[in-house]
Amino acid sequence: MRSAPGVHRPARLPRPQTGKDGIGVNKTVIGFDMDGVLLDSDDFSPGGWIVEAFMRTLRDFGIPETEENAKRLYIANLRREGERFCAEFGIPDVKTLWAQREHNYLAGKLAAIESGRVTLFPDVAAVEELAREYPLAIVSNSPQEIVDLVVDKFSLDRLFRLWIGRGHDWEGLDFVKPAPHQLQRMMEELGADRGYYVGDQPDDGTAARAAGLIPILLDRSGADGDIRSLYELPEFIARHAPLPQE
């Protein structure tokens, strides 16, 4: 069955933000991508958890374990040429490939988080200042189990009111970023009519704009982007006030 837009719910319902009279005080939300923004998890080095998960998937299907074949297992590449990849290597269909790829990805990432190989970026501390004024949310293309584990392991529920990941079915990928559905769900859940979304990839900006949010590109290398660190985020937000959606 095809997943409906925005069905990937958080593990817990958001806490309402209210004033003394019980009326909401801020309809501006700040959403954050997780991997590469909050979580230092993008390890593409040889022997890193991502490469190992993809190489294991290739091995499971008897496919040559090359860097080129591993790159073809990225979500964007699978969506673009997954059927051709399966036909090339005699895999029945892309759903079969995806299920095994997802199994290995999930196992590898969970193990990397639990072992401490994957942890938060130090500048996540800057988010505490914003959490006192704005409702904050995590919206990630990672599986919901991963997002739940990260929130629990690092006690991020003290900062974030909502966290949304994706499901596991192949069809559900139509509703993850760069599609706006997850971000629209975030705004609906938090009662927001304006806001920002902090990401580190072009797809994050595409999804944010489609959802009517101000995209903020984080580039820790300093080569591009709106900010180089989350420590710069409060100042950026102070200079770029969003307009409410009509």
Secondary structure, DSSP 8 states (H G I E B T S, - for coil): ----TT----SS-------TTS-----EEEEE-SBTTTEE----STTSHHHHHHHHHHHHTT----HHHHHTTSHHHHHHHHHHHHHHHT-S-HHHHHHHHHHHHHHHHHHHHHHTSSEE-GGGGGHHHHHTTS-EEEEEEEEHHHHHHHHHHTTGGGT-SEEEEE-S-SGGGGGSTTSSHHHHHHHHHHT-SEEEEEESSHHHHHHHHHTT-EEEEB-TTSSSSSBSSGGGHHHHHHH-------
